[in-house]
Amino acid sequence: MLSDDHLISGVEIHCEEKGRCPSTCHLCRRPGKEQLSPTPVLLEINRVVPLYALIQDNDTREAFKGALMSSYWCSGKGDVIEDWCRCDLSAFDENGLPNCSPLPPPVLRLSPNVEPSSTVVSLEWLDVQPAIGTKVSDYVLQHKKVDEYTDTDLYTGESLSFADDLLSGLATSCVAAGRSHGDVPETSLYSVIFKCLEPDGLYKFTLYAVDTRGRHSELSTVTLRTACPLVDDSKAEEIADKIYNLYNGYTSGKEQQTAYNTLMEVSASMLFRVQHHYNSHYEKFGDFVWRSEDELGPRKAHLILRRLEKVSSHCSTLLRSAYIQSRTETMPYLFCRSEEVRPPGMVWYSILKDTKVTCEEKMVSMLRNTYGESKGR
């Protein structure tokens, strides 16, 4: 217990009665008397102050302050100098780079305000630069389409520097740095929008930070499948009717070629929808596969039907819906560019947060399919 003469600034202690000692405890029993045992309650802080401020001696306080700052910002292996860490001689990695100040990995995520479409995906992450310590120079974003022909471990995909490629505007028009509208302060949120992805494709995005000394953080990965391809349902139904009329009765060589060309010209998803409409209306005269093999021959029918294998199981389920409607959405997006030009051919480890950026709001059009068992209004 602390007496009134030894109270610590910033800390208040309360005690209250918590009951008697149990009778089974022979160490607690006192002969001839049963006495309540006071037990301190958890400390309650009535004024928040740094721990080192509670120390009266100036030299001890400064030493304690330095130790706490070093432990928190420099992993206990260096000293805090203004807003950076001066690492001890023992705090260098195998590449000779100081590593006492941790470089936190960024957390890559889908932008919550931009729903992915068949071709457009927006990703974002919060800035990981701490108030004291390491300084982030750049973020590197790698992206690739994953399929059965790609070794995901050996092929890293295309790499884009956020500072050198995206903010500078040197990257392709299909990828841009920007910011989606949200509640996070602009200075701490980075975003990239991809506008030319392939529908129904599996993509892997990987992000890591680079500090001003060239260190790389751990990787953050997002894997997603883009939305199903757009289909014109009315057009698919028209093609199904056209194919039925070409298959109906005697099919001449010219009609066979017309049917073959028509089915090969449409996308795989449209072909799947044509098959759906054909079987829905004309299956009593033979299903689409059987009629195609009968009218066009096995070879041409195989060339047509094997294209259906490109449609994923997820999209094939949606393409069997009773009705499909297409709609166009527009959403605001801030496209950002750097006001500074980095010297070409130089390793320029500047601090990304200090880069002057101007942003312009533009509208992004996103086409989507709506699937259902009944026609929407």
C-alpha positions as CSV (number, residue, x, y, z in Angstrom):
1,M,0.0,0.0,0.0
2,L,1.1,3.5,-0.8
3,S,0.8,6.2,1.9
4,D,-0.4,9.7,1.2
5,D,3.2,10.9,1.4
6,H,4.3,8.6,-1.5
7,L,1.6,9.0,-4.1
8,I,2.8,8.7,-7.7
9,S,1.7,11.4,-10.1
10,G,-0.8,10.1,-12.7
11,V,-1.7,6.9,-10.8
12,E,-4.7,6.4,-8.5
13,I,-5.1,3.2,-6.5
14,H,-8.4,2.0,-5.0
15,C,-8.8,-0.9,-2.5
16,E,-12.0,-2.6,-1.4
17,E,-13.0,-5.7,0.6
18,K,-13.2,-8.9,-1.4
19,G,-14.3,-11.4,1.3
20,R,-12.8,-13.8,3.8
21,C,-9.9,-16.2,3.5
22,P,-11.3,-19.7,2.7
23,S,-11.4,-22.1,5.6
24,T,-9.4,-24.6,3.7
25,C,-6.3,-22.3,3.6
26,H,-4.3,-23.0,6.7
27,L,-1.9,-20.2,5.9
28,C,-4.7,-17.6,6.0
29,R,-6.3,-18.6,9.2
30,R,-5.5,-16.6,12.3
31,P,-6.2,-18.3,15.7
32,G,-9.3,-16.8,17.4
33,K,-10.3,-14.3,14.7
34,E,-11.8,-14.3,11.2
35,Q,-10.6,-11.2,9.5
36,L,-11.5,-9.7,6.0
37,S,-8.5,-9.5,3.7
38,P,-8.2,-6.3,1.7
39,T,-7.2,-7.0,-2.0
40,P,-6.2,-4.1,-4.3
41,V,-8.4,-3.6,-7.4
42,L,-6.8,-3.0,-10.8
43,L,-5.1,0.3,-11.2
44,E,-7.3,3.1,-12.6
45,I,-5.5,5.8,-14.6
46,N,-7.0,9.2,-14.1
47,R,-4.3,11.1,-16.2
48,V,-2.3,9.6,-19.1
49,V,1.4,10.5,-18.9
50,P,4.5,8.7,-20.3
51,L,6.0,6.3,-17.9
52,Y,9.3,8.1,-17.9
53,A,7.5,11.3,-16.8
54,L,6.8,9.6,-13.5
55,I,10.5,9.5,-12.6
56,Q,11.7,12.5,-10.6
57,D,15.4,12.3,-11.4
58,N,16.2,14.0,-14.6
59,D,19.1,11.7,-15.7
60,T,17.1,8.6,-14.9
61,R,14.1,10.0,-16.7
62,E,16.1,10.7,-19.9
63,A,17.7,7.3,-19.8
64,F,14.4,5.6,-19.3
65,K,12.8,7.8,-22.1
66,G,15.6,6.8,-24.5
67,A,15.2,3.1,-23.7
68,L,11.5,3.2,-24.2
69,M,11.7,5.1,-27.5
70,S,14.4,2.7,-28.7
71,S,12.4,-0.3,-27.8
72,Y,9.2,0.9,-29.5
73,W,10.6,2.5,-32.7
74,C,14.0,0.9,-33.2
75,S,13.5,-2.7,-31.9
76,G,15.8,-1.8,-29.0
77,K,18.8,-1.9,-31.3
78,G,19.3,1.9,-32.0
79,D,18.6,5.4,-30.8
80,V,15.8,7.7,-31.9
81,I,17.2,10.8,-33.6
82,E,14.4,13.2,-34.4
83,D,12.1,11.1,-36.6
84,W,14.5,8.3,-37.6
85,C,16.5,5.5,-36.0
86,R,20.3,5.4,-35.8
87,C,21.0,1.7,-35.7
88,D,23.7,0.1,-33.5
89,L,26.6,-1.6,-35.3
90,S,25.1,-5.0,-34.6
91,A,21.8,-4.1,-36.2
92,F,22.7,-4.7,-39.9
93,D,21.4,-7.4,-42.2
94,E,23.3,-9.7,-44.5
95,N,23.2,-7.1,-47.2
96,G,24.8,-4.5,-45.0
97,L,21.6,-2.5,-44.6
98,P,20.5,-1.2,-41.2
99,N,17.5,-3.1,-40.0
100,C,16.8,-1.9,-36.5
101,S,13.7,0.1,-37.7
102,P,11.1,-2.4,-38.9
103,L,9.5,-2.0,-42.3
104,P,5.9,-3.1,-41.8
105,P,4.3,-5.0,-44.7
106,P,1.3,-3.2,-46.4
107,V,-2.0,-4.9,-46.4
108,L,-3.4,-5.1,-50.0
109,R,-7.2,-5.2,-50.3
110,L,-10.1,-4.6,-52.7
111,S,-11.4,-1.0,-52.6
112,P,-14.7,-1.3,-50.7
113,N,-16.3,1.5,-52.8
114,V,-15.5,-0.1,-56.2
115,E,-17.2,-3.4,-56.8
116,P,-15.1,-5.4,-59.3
117,S,-16.6,-5.9,-62.8
118,S,-15.6,-8.2,-65.6
119,T,-12.7,-5.9,-66.6
120,V,-12.2,-3.4,-63.8
121,V,-10.7,-4.0,-60.4
122,S,-9.6,-1.4,-57.8
123,L,-7.1,-2.2,-55.1
124,E,-5.9,-0.1,-52.2
125,W,-3.7,-0.1,-49.1
126,L,-2.8,2.1,-46.2
127,D,0.6,3.8,-46.0
128,V,2.8,1.8,-43.6
129,Q,5.4,4.5,-42.9
130,P,5.6,4.9,-39.1
131,A,5.9,8.3,-37.5
132,I,9.5,7.5,-36.4
133,G,11.9,5.2,-38.1
134,T,12.0,3.8,-41.6
135,K,10.8,5.9,-44.6
136,V,8.9,4.4,-47.4
137,S,10.3,5.2,-50.9
138,D,7.9,3.2,-53.1
139,Y,5.4,0.4,-53.4
140,V,5.8,-2.3,-56.0
141,L,2.7,-4.0,-57.3
142,Q,2.9,-7.2,-59.3
143,H,0.0,-8.7,-61.1
144,K,-0.6,-11.7,-63.3
145,K,-3.3,-13.9,-64.7
146,V,-3.1,-17.4,-63.2
147,D,-4.0,-20.4,-65.4
148,E,-3.0,-24.0,-65.9
149,Y,-0.1,-22.9,-68.1
150,T,1.4,-20.6,-65.5
151,D,3.7,-21.7,-62.7
152,T,2.6,-19.4,-60.0
153,D,5.9,-19.7,-58.1
154,L,8.3,-19.0,-61.0
155,Y,6.3,-16.4,-63.0
156,T,5.9,-13.3,-60.9
157,G,3.9,-11.3,-63.5
158,E,4.3,-7.7,-64.5
159,S,5.8,-5.3,-61.9
160,L,4.7,-1.7,-61.5
161,S,6.4,0.9,-59.4
162,F,3.8,3.1,-57.8
163,A,6.1,6.1,-57.8
164,D,8.0,5.7,-61.1
165,D,5.4,4.0,-63.3
166,L,1.9,4.9,-62.0
167,L,2.2,8.3,-60.4
168,S,4.4,9.5,-63.2
169,G,1.9,8.4,-65.8
170,L,4.5,6.3,-67.7
171,A,2.5,3.0,-67.3
172,T,-0.2,1.9,-69.8
173,S,-3.5,3.6,-69.8
174,C,-5.1,0.4,-68.6
175,V,-3.6,0.9,-65.1
176,A,-3.7,4.2,-63.1
177,A,-2.9,5.4,-59.6
178,G,-5.7,7.1,-57.8
179,R,-8.0,7.1,-54.9
180,S,-11.5,5.9,-54.4
181,H,-13.9,8.0,-52.3
182,G,-13.9,6.9,-48.7
183,D,-13.6,7.8,-45.1
184,V,-9.8,7.3,-44.8
185,P,-7.6,10.5,-45.0
186,E,-6.2,10.9,-48.4
187,T,-2.6,11.2,-47.2
188,S,-2.6,7.6,-45.8
189,L,-4.4,5.7,-48.6
190,Y,-3.0,4.6,-51.9
191,S,-5.0,3.0,-54.7
192,V,-4.5,1.5,-58.2
193,I,-7.3,0.8,-60.7
194,F,-7.0,-1.9,-63.4
195,K,-9.3,-1.2,-66.4
196,C,-8.4,-3.8,-69.0
197,L,-8.5,-7.2,-67.3
198,E,-10.0,-10.3,-68.9
199,P,-13.5,-11.4,-67.9
200,D,-13.8,-14.6,-65.8
201,G,-10.0,-14.6,-65.2
202,L,-8.2,-15.6,-62.1
203,Y,-5.7,-12.9,-61.1
204,K,-3.0,-12.7,-58.4
205,F,-1.9,-9.3,-57.1
206,T,1.2,-8.9,-54.9
207,L,2.4,-5.8,-53.1
208,Y,5.5,-4.9,-51.1
209,A,7.0,-1.7,-49.7
210,V,10.5,-0.4,-50.4
211,D,12.2,1.9,-48.0
212,T,14.8,4.6,-48.7
213,R,17.6,2.2,-48.1
214,G,16.3,-0.3,-50.6
215,R,14.9,-2.8,-48.2
216,H,11.8,-4.8,-49.2
217,S,8.9,-5.6,-46.8
218,E,7.1,-8.9,-46.7
219,L,4.5,-9.5,-49.4
220,S,0.8,-9.0,-49.3
221,T,-1.3,-10.9,-51.8
222,V,-4.9,-10.7,-53.1
223,T,-6.2,-13.4,-55.5
224,L,-9.5,-12.8,-57.2
225,R,-11.6,-13.9,-60.2
226,T,-13.1,-11.1,-62.3
227,A,-16.8,-11.1,-63.0
228,C,-18.3,-13.1,-65.8
229,P,-18.2,-11.7,-69.4
230,L,-21.0,-9.5,-70.6
231,V,-23.6,-11.2,-72.7
232,D,-26.3,-9.7,-74.9
233,D,-29.2,-12.0,-73.9
234,S,-31.5,-10.8,-76.7
235,K,-28.8,-11.3,-79.3
236,A,-28.0,-14.8,-77.9
237,E,-31.7,-15.7,-78.3
238,E,-31.7,-14.4,-81.8
239,I,-28.7,-16.5,-82.7
240,A,-30.3,-19.6,-81.2
241,D,-33.4,-19.1,-83.4
242,K,-31.1,-18.5,-86.4
243,I,-29.2,-21.7,-85.8
244,Y,-32.4,-23.7,-85.3
245,N,-33.7,-22.4,-88.7
246,L,-30.4,-23.3,-90.3
247,Y,-30.4,-26.8,-88.8
248,N,-34.1,-27.4,-89.6
249,G,-34.8,-29.6,-92.5
250,Y,-32.2,-30.2,-95.2
251,T,-29.0,-28.2,-94.4
252,S,-27.0,-27.2,-97.5
253,G,-23.3,-26.6,-97.6
254,K,-23.9,-22.9,-97.5
255,E,-26.2,-23.1,-94.5
256,Q,-23.7,-25.3,-92.7
257,Q,-20.9,-22.8,-93.3
258,T,-23.2,-20.0,-92.1
259,A,-24.0,-21.8,-88.9
260,Y,-20.4,-22.7,-88.3
261,N,-19.2,-19.1,-88.9
262,T,-21.9,-17.7,-86.7
263,L,-21.1,-19.9,-83.7
264,M,-17.3,-19.4,-84.1
265,E,-17.6,-15.6,-84.2
266,V,-19.4,-15.2,-80.8
267,S,-17.5,-15.3,-77.5
268,A,-17.4,-18.5,-75.4
269,S,-19.9,-17.0,-72.9
270,M,-22.3,-16.0,-75.7
271,L,-22.0,-19.5,-77.2
272,F,-22.9,-21.0,-73.8
273,R,-26.0,-18.7,-73.7
274,V,-26.9,-19.6,-77.3
275,Q,-26.8,-23.3,-76.3
276,H,-29.0,-22.5,-73.2
277,H,-31.7,-20.8,-75.4
278,Y,-31.5,-23.4,-78.1
279,N,-32.1,-26.2,-75.6
280,S,-34.8,-24.2,-73.8
281,H,-36.9,-23.8,-77.0
282,Y,-35.9,-26.6,-79.3
283,E,-34.6,-29.5,-77.3
284,K,-37.6,-31.6,-78.3
285,F,-36.0,-31.7,-81.8
286,G,-32.6,-32.7,-80.4
287,D,-30.3,-30.9,-78.1
288,F,-27.7,-28.4,-79.3
289,V,-24.7,-30.7,-79.1
290,W,-26.4,-33.6,-81.0
291,R,-27.8,-31.3,-83.7
292,S,-24.5,-29.6,-84.2
293,E,-22.6,-32.9,-84.6
294,D,-25.3,-34.2,-86.9
295,E,-25.5,-31.0,-89.1
296,L,-21.9,-29.8,-89.1
297,G,-20.0,-33.1,-88.6
298,P,-17.9,-34.2,-85.7
299,R,-14.9,-32.1,-86.5
300,K,-16.5,-28.7,-86.9
301,A,-18.9,-29.5,-84.0
302,H,-15.8,-30.3,-81.8
303,L,-14.1,-27.0,-82.7
304,I,-17.3,-25.2,-81.6
305,L,-18.1,-27.1,-78.5
306,R,-14.6,-27.2,-77.0
307,R,-14.8,-23.4,-76.6
308,L,-17.4,-24.0,-73.9
309,E,-14.6,-25.4,-71.7
310,K,-13.2,-21.8,-71.4
311,V,-16.2,-20.9,-69.3
312,S,-15.7,-21.4,-65.5
313,S,-18.1,-23.5,-63.5
314,H,-19.1,-20.3,-61.6
315,C,-20.0,-18.5,-64.8
316,S,-21.6,-21.5,-66.4
317,T,-24.1,-21.6,-63.5
318,L,-24.9,-18.0,-63.9
319,L,-25.3,-18.3,-67.7
320,R,-28.1,-20.9,-67.1
321,S,-30.2,-18.2,-65.4
322,A,-33.7,-17.7,-66.8
323,Y,-33.0,-14.0,-67.5
324,I,-29.8,-11.9,-67.9
325,Q,-29.9,-8.2,-68.2
326,S,-26.9,-5.8,-68.8
327,R,-26.5,-2.5,-67.1
328,T,-24.0,0.3,-67.0
329,E,-22.8,1.8,-63.8
330,T,-20.6,5.0,-63.4
331,M,-18.6,5.7,-60.3
332,P,-16.3,8.6,-59.4
333,Y,-12.6,7.9,-59.0
334,L,-9.7,10.2,-58.3
335,F,-6.9,9.7,-60.8
336,C,-3.6,11.0,-59.4
337,R,-0.4,12.2,-61.0
338,S,2.9,13.3,-59.5
339,E,3.9,16.9,-60.0
340,E,7.6,16.0,-59.8
341,V,9.7,14.3,-62.5
342,R,12.3,11.9,-61.3
343,P,15.7,12.0,-63.1
344,P,15.8,9.0,-65.6
345,G,18.3,6.3,-65.1
346,M,18.9,7.1,-61.4
347,V,18.2,5.3,-58.2
348,W,16.2,7.9,-56.4
349,Y,15.3,6.9,-52.9
350,S,13.1,9.8,-52.0
351,I,10.3,9.6,-49.4
352,L,7.0,8.8,-51.1
353,K,4.9,10.7,-48.6
354,D,6.7,13.9,-49.5
355,T,5.8,13.6,-53.2
356,K,3.5,16.3,-54.4
357,V,0.5,14.8,-56.1
358,T,-2.5,16.3,-57.9
359,C,-5.7,14.3,-58.3
360,E,-8.6,14.8,-60.8
361,E,-12.0,13.2,-60.4
362,K,-13.3,11.3,-63.4
363,M,-16.2,9.0,-63.9
364,V,-15.4,5.3,-64.7
365,S,-18.0,3.3,-66.6
366,M,-18.5,-0.3,-65.5
367,L,-20.7,-2.8,-67.4
368,R,-22.4,-5.6,-65.5
369,N,-24.7,-8.5,-65.9
370,T,-27.8,-9.0,-63.7
371,Y,-28.9,-12.6,-63.3
372,G,-32.3,-13.8,-62.1
373,E,-35.1,-16.2,-62.5
374,S,-37.5,-13.4,-63.5
375,K,-37.2,-10.3,-65.6
376,G,-36.3,-7.2,-63.6
377,R,-38.0,-3.9,-64.1
